Amino acid sequence: MSTTRPQQSAQIISADPVILSLQNVFEESLINDILSIIQRSELAKTKNYQEDVFSDSAHEREDALFLKIAKPFLNEIPAEYQSPVEMFVFVVTTFQHELKEEDIIIGANAIQRRQAVEKWKSEEGQSILELSDDGFESIGKRYEVPDDLIWLESKIPQILSDDWTLKDTTIVCYESGDSQGES
């Protein structure tokens, strides 16, 4: 008696970022092995995502970052630029070529995170949050894929007929009240 593997199917849940639901891709025993590896690993938080769009500590860390980037230019910043983000924007627009590209990108991402927070605080954003059964207060926490599971990165393009390439992979853990963040 031969057993055939169930037909694989991929359903696109979201286009930006791409989130797929892959049905019948791995045997249940392999899924259990993967879960076991995740549970016994010390997961490291990613460095590429805003971990919690509503976090007050994120705002404080960003202000410290803005001030660190602006510090070498403090004597050049006009007095009307008082807030850390205003100082950062002035420095970027005035001294762009003297800054590290990485600092500009990190600062721009922080500004984008703040804009997303403001959208959710709006009347429309609050109405959307109220539609959820539980409401959500934060996005799922993203972690780097443990070394023991790096092999999964090569499997996804194979499963999707090599038409896809991965930019990065993460493990996302959702707790009660968490959801996907939108901006």
C-alpha positions as a printed Julia matrix, in Angstrom:
183×3 Matrix{Float64}:
   0.0    0.0    0.0
   1.49   3.31  -0.99
   0.65   6.53   0.75
   0.52   9.69  -1.26
   1.31  13.02   0.18
  -1.64  15.46   0.16
  -1.52  18.04  -2.6
   0.27  21.24  -1.62
  -1.48  24.54  -1.94
  -0.42  28.07  -1.12
  -2.98  30.71  -0.33
  -1.89  34.35  -0.32
  -3.25  36.01   2.82
  -1.51  39.36   2.37
   0.36  40.9   -0.55
   2.41  43.5    1.36
   4.17  41.93   3.14
   3.55  38.58   1.49
   1.97  36.24   4.0
   1.16  32.76   2.81
  -0.81  29.93   4.28
   0.8   26.7    3.09
  -1.52  23.72   3.38
  -0.23  20.13   3.39
   3.42  21.16   2.98
   5.0   19.21   5.82
   4.04  16.0    7.56
   2.59  16.49  11.03
   5.64  14.85  12.66
   7.97  17.39  10.97
   5.75  20.26  12.09
   5.97  18.93  15.65
   9.78  18.75  15.33
   9.89  22.35  14.09
   7.7   23.52  16.98
   9.92  21.65  19.44
  13.04  23.37  18.07
  11.34  26.78  18.35
  10.17  26.11  21.91
  13.6   25.02  23.18
  15.52  27.75  21.36
  16.37  31.07  22.9
  14.8   33.19  20.21
  16.62  36.41  19.38
  14.48  39.41  18.51
  14.92  40.65  14.98
  16.62  43.95  14.35
  14.68  44.79  11.19
  11.09  45.25  12.4
   9.24  47.63  14.67
   8.49  45.11  17.4
   5.59  46.95  18.97
   4.12  49.92  17.17
   2.43  51.15  20.36
   5.43  50.84  22.67
   6.25  53.93  24.76
   9.8   52.67  25.18
  10.17  52.62  21.38
   9.44  56.36  21.34
  12.09  56.97  24.02
  14.67  54.82  22.2
  13.96  56.67  18.96
  14.4   60.07  20.63
  17.77  58.89  21.97
  18.71  57.72  18.45
  17.66  61.04  16.88
  19.77  62.94  19.44
  22.76  60.64  18.92
  22.66  61.25  15.16
  22.18  65.02  15.62
  24.8   65.4   18.38
  27.81  66.16  16.12
  25.8   68.99  14.55
  24.18  70.52  17.68
  26.0   73.84  17.2
  24.63  74.05  13.65
  20.96  73.36  14.5
  18.81  76.53  14.72
  17.12  77.11  18.09
  13.61  76.66  16.66
  14.28  72.92  16.23
  13.58  71.73  19.77
  12.38  68.13  19.53
  14.73  65.24  18.77
  12.83  64.36  15.58
  12.98  68.0   14.37
  16.72  68.04  15.02
  17.14  64.76  13.14
  15.17  66.0   10.12
  17.19  69.23  10.02
  20.48  67.33  10.21
  19.41  64.87   7.5
  18.25  67.6    5.14
  21.27  69.81   5.8
  24.15  67.37   6.32
  22.96  64.27   4.47
  26.33  63.54   2.87
  28.06  63.58   6.26
  25.77  60.93   7.76
  25.82  57.16   7.55
  23.14  55.85   5.22
  22.18  53.31   7.9
  21.45  56.12  10.41
  19.22  57.9    7.9
  17.27  54.7    7.18
  16.84  53.84  10.87
  15.64  57.37  11.6
  13.23  57.33   8.64
  11.81  54.02   9.89
  11.29  55.52  13.33
   9.4   58.45  11.82
   7.29  56.02   9.81
   6.5   54.05  12.99
   5.33  57.25  14.66
   3.08  58.03  11.72
   1.55  54.55  12.0
   0.89  55.11  15.7
  -0.89  58.37  14.91
  -3.08  56.61  12.32
  -4.19  54.06  14.94
  -4.86  56.84  17.48
  -7.18  58.59  15.02
 -10.96  58.2   15.26
 -10.9   55.92  12.2
  -8.08  53.79  13.65
  -9.89  53.42  16.97
 -13.06  52.37  15.11
 -11.1   49.66  13.3
  -9.59  48.42  16.56
 -13.05  48.19  18.13
 -14.21  45.88  15.31
 -11.84  43.18  16.54
 -13.35  40.75  19.07
 -10.51  41.25  21.52
  -9.12  44.48  20.1
  -5.37  44.47  19.73
  -2.79  46.52  21.46
   0.38  45.37  19.78
   1.74  43.41  16.87
   3.2   39.94  17.16
   6.81  39.8   18.28
   9.3   38.86  15.56
  12.27  36.61  16.16
  15.17  35.41  14.06
  14.88  31.88  12.74
  17.02  29.55  14.93
  20.08  28.07  13.22
  18.52  24.59  13.45
  15.71  25.78  11.16
  17.66  27.78   8.54
  17.0   24.91   6.1
  13.38  26.12   5.94
  14.5   29.21   4.01
  15.49  27.08   1.03
  12.28  25.04   1.16
   9.85  27.92   0.61
  11.0   28.78  -2.94
  10.95  25.05  -3.76
   7.41  24.72  -2.46
   6.38  27.75  -4.51
   7.96  26.39  -7.71
  11.13  28.49  -7.46
   9.17  31.55  -8.61
   9.83  33.29  -5.31
  12.89  34.46  -3.44
  12.97  35.27   0.25
  14.06  38.66   1.45
  14.15  37.47   5.03
  12.38  35.03   7.29
  11.16  35.46  10.82
   9.18  33.63  13.44
   6.23  35.69  14.64
   4.75  34.91  18.06
   1.28  36.21  18.8
  -0.13  36.55  22.28
  -3.67  37.45  23.25
  -4.42  40.93  21.88
  -1.66  40.83  19.26
  -2.27  41.23  15.54
  -0.39  42.08  12.39
   0.67  45.7   12.31
  -0.42  47.92   9.47
   0.86  51.29   8.44
